[in-house]
């Protein structure tokens, strides 16, 4: 960028086309209409004043903030005095344009506490200059007295500009907030997808590992038939795991998830002695809430087979009638049968923590603990309460 381009950019930055056009048009009109008579005496004074007020008028193109308050007010005072003197010596009357421009510019650049007194002084100065014996040459002093009226136009433009700036700033803040919210939602969705895929794989692999350990224990005890059943169940878990991964990816794009059918499929692939009970009026949950229940069911089944292999597992899904916006899901396993061997080294060890994190995101709660009385004494209960 060369020096001429830099100066042009410095003068025209932040100026609207109307302001630039008005400045150029005012100076051009005055240059053609205000004609000095001769090159000495009054004619020379008119020419010098015309050049002075034209230069002062060009300061309208200086962006706000480039001139400090003191120099800005000094420029306006010189401009006002030059315009009044030019009106006193000019015969055309067109020099009044400079006086109207100076008060309008004062209203735009100064606050009302300074611009209104400045406009009043300029009006008095211009009217007084036209009342002098040699002033005006027929131009009425009323023209000078009304030069201060244009300050109202400047004040109006200033208020409009500030309103536009405020609206622009508010729009920028709203856009930044929207971007931040969209980014947070994207990160949350990414974390949810990662958690879903992790839970599916962890459940399937943990189940396969447990069944293989069961098969190994049965082979050591010589129970070939049951070992073969455990191996077949491991194969079934592999197949169902692949199906579940495909379904999880599909569910991320679906608006509904067949919750009851999914729970039955999970229970059938994990246990031969499992039951599912659905209580209350049936209703369809949003896919996000249904996925939370499915993941909790997977983790509860994994824990049941890990710590109580061979125990009976019961699931219960209840849509509360007295609380239509709440759903309860329970997984209960009875005490492990005699001779079973808990697989304490299987799994990731983050089951309950993962449940709590998942339920916190949707405003739900989870409680888990041993059963101390009743038919299931010695077993374990996982209870999930979810809004929806």
RAVEN-V478828 format. One record per pair of residues at least 6 apart in sequence whose ideal C-beta (glycine too) atoms are under 7 Angstrom apart, sorted by the first residue. I is the first residue (numbers start at 1). J is the second residue. If there is no record, write none. Layout:
# RAVEN-V478828
i->I j->J
i->I j->J
This chain:
# RAVEN-V478828
i->11 j->61
i->11 j->62
i->12 j->20
i->12 j->61
i->13 j->63
i->14 j->63
i->14 j->64
i->15 j->61
i->15 j->63
i->19 j->60
i->20 j->61
i->23 j->57
i->23 j->58
i->23 j->60
i->23 j->61
i->26 j->57
i->26 j->97
i->26 j->101
i->27 j->54
i->27 j->57
i->29 j->94
i->29 j->97
i->30 j->50
i->30 j->54
i->30 j->94
i->30 j->95
i->30 j->97
i->30 j->98
i->33 j->92
i->33 j->94
i->34 j->46
i->34 j->50
i->34 j->90
i->34 j->92
i->34 j->94
i->34 j->95
i->36 j->43
i->36 j->44
i->36 j->46
i->36 j->47
i->37 j->43
i->42 j->89
i->45 j->89
i->46 j->86
i->46 j->89
i->46 j->90
i->49 j->82
i->49 j->85
i->49 j->86
i->49 j->89
i->50 j->86
i->52 j->82
i->53 j->79
i->53 j->82
i->53 j->83
i->53 j->86
i->53 j->98
i->56 j->75
i->56 j->78
i->56 j->79
i->56 j->82
i->57 j->98
i->57 j->101
i->59 j->75
i->60 j->105
i->72 j->109
i->76 j->102
i->76 j->106
i->76 j->118
i->79 j->102
i->80 j->102
i->80 j->122
i->80 j->125
i->83 j->95
i->83 j->98
i->83 j->99
i->83 j->102
i->83 j->126
i->84 j->99
i->84 j->125
i->84 j->126
i->84 j->129
i->85 j->129
i->86 j->95
i->86 j->98
i->87 j->95
i->87 j->96
i->87 j->99
i->87 j->126
i->87 j->129
i->87 j->130
i->87 j->136
i->87 j->139
i->87 j->144
i->88 j->129
i->88 j->130
i->88 j->132
i->88 j->135
i->88 j->136
i->91 j->137
i->93 j->139
i->93 j->143
i->96 j->143
i->96 j->147
i->99 j->122
i->99 j->126
i->99 j->144
i->99 j->147
i->100 j->147
i->100 j->150
i->102 j->122
i->103 j->119
i->103 j->122
i->103 j->147
i->103 j->148
i->103 j->150
i->103 j->151
i->104 j->150
i->104 j->151
i->104 j->153
i->104 j->154
i->105 j->154
i->106 j->115
i->106 j->118
i->106 j->119
i->106 j->151
i->106 j->154
i->107 j->115
i->107 j->119
i->107 j->151
i->107 j->152
i->107 j->153
i->107 j->154
i->107 j->155
i->107 j->158
i->108 j->154
i->108 j->157
i->108 j->158
i->110 j->118
i->112 j->155
i->115 j->151
i->115 j->154
i->115 j->155
i->116 j->151
i->119 j->148
i->119 j->151
i->120 j->148
i->122 j->147
i->122 j->148
i->123 j->144
i->123 j->145
i->123 j->146
i->123 j->147
i->123 j->148
i->126 j->144
i->126 j->147
i->127 j->141
i->127 j->144
i->127 j->145
i->129 j->135
i->129 j->144
i->130 j->136
i->130 j->139
i->130 j->141
i->130 j->143
i->130 j->144
i->131 j->141
i->193 j->252
i->195 j->358
i->196 j->248
i->196 j->291
i->196 j->295
i->197 j->248
i->199 j->295
i->199 j->298
i->199 j->299
i->200 j->241
i->200 j->244
i->200 j->245
i->200 j->248
i->202 j->348
i->203 j->298
i->203 j->302
i->204 j->237
i->204 j->238
i->204 j->241
i->204 j->244
i->206 j->302
i->206 j->346
i->206 j->347
i->207 j->237
i->207 j->270
i->207 j->302
i->207 j->305
i->208 j->234
i->208 j->237
i->208 j->238
i->209 j->346
i->210 j->305
i->210 j->306
i->210 j->309
i->210 j->343
i->210 j->346
i->211 j->230
i->211 j->233
i->211 j->234
i->211 j->237
i->212 j->234
i->213 j->343
i->214 j->230
i->214 j->309
i->215 j->227
i->215 j->230
i->215 j->231
i->217 j->341
i->218 j->226
i->218 j->227
i->218 j->230
i->219 j->227
i->236 j->269
i->237 j->269
i->240 j->269
i->251 j->257
i->251 j->287
i->251 j->291
i->254 j->287
i->255 j->287
i->256 j->284
i->256 j->287
i->257 j->287
i->257 j->290
i->257 j->291
i->259 j->285
i->259 j->290
i->259 j->293
i->260 j->278
i->260 j->317
i->262 j->294
i->263 j->276
i->263 j->297
i->263 j->315
i->263 j->317
i->264 j->276
i->266 j->297
i->266 j->298
i->266 j->301
i->267 j->274
i->267 j->276
i->267 j->313
i->267 j->315
i->270 j->301
i->270 j->305
i->271 j->313
i->273 j->312
i->274 j->313
i->275 j->314
i->276 j->315
i->277 j->316
i->278 j->317
i->279 j->316
i->279 j->318
i->280 j->318
i->280 j->319
i->280 j->320
i->280 j->321
i->281 j->319
i->281 j->321
i->282 j->319
i->283 j->319
i->285 j->327
i->285 j->388
i->286 j->388
i->288 j->362
i->289 j->362
i->289 j->386
i->289 j->388
i->292 j->358
i->292 j->359
i->292 j->362
i->292 j->364
i->292 j->386
i->293 j->329
i->293 j->384
i->293 j->386
i->295 j->358
i->296 j->329
i->296 j->355
i->296 j->366
i->296 j->384
i->297 j->315
i->297 j->331
i->299 j->351
i->299 j->354
i->299 j->355
i->300 j->331
i->300 j->382
i->301 j->313
i->301 j->331
i->302 j->347
i->302 j->351
i->303 j->351
i->304 j->311
i->304 j->313
i->304 j->331
i->304 j->333
i->304 j->380
i->306 j->342
i->306 j->343
i->306 j->346
i->306 j->347
i->307 j->342
i->308 j->333
i->308 j->335
i->308 j->336
i->308 j->340
i->308 j->379
i->308 j->380
i->309 j->336
i->309 j->340
i->309 j->341
i->309 j->342
i->309 j->343
i->310 j->336
i->310 j->337
i->310 j->340
i->311 j->333
i->311 j->334
i->311 j->335
i->311 j->336
i->311 j->337
i->311 j->379
i->312 j->333
i->312 j->334
i->313 j->331
i->313 j->333
i->314 j->332
i->315 j->331
i->316 j->330
i->317 j->329
i->318 j->327
i->318 j->328
i->319 j->327
i->320 j->326
i->320 j->328
i->325 j->387
i->325 j->388
i->326 j->385
i->326 j->387
i->327 j->386
i->327 j->388
i->328 j->383
i->328 j->385
i->329 j->384
i->330 j->381
i->330 j->382
i->330 j->383
i->331 j->382
i->332 j->376
i->332 j->379
i->332 j->381
i->333 j->379
i->333 j->380
i->334 j->376
i->334 j->379
i->335 j->377
i->335 j->378
i->335 j->379
i->336 j->342
i->352 j->368
i->355 j->366
i->356 j->366
i->359 j->365
i->359 j->366
i->359 j->384
i->359 j->386
i->362 j->386
i->362 j->387
i->363 j->387
i->364 j->384
i->364 j->385
i->364 j->386
i->364 j->387
i->365 j->385
i->366 j->382
i->366 j->383
i->366 j->384
i->367 j->383
i->368 j->381
i->368 j->382
i->369 j->381
i->370 j->380
i->371 j->377
i->371 j->378
i->371 j->379
i->371 j->380
i->371 j->381
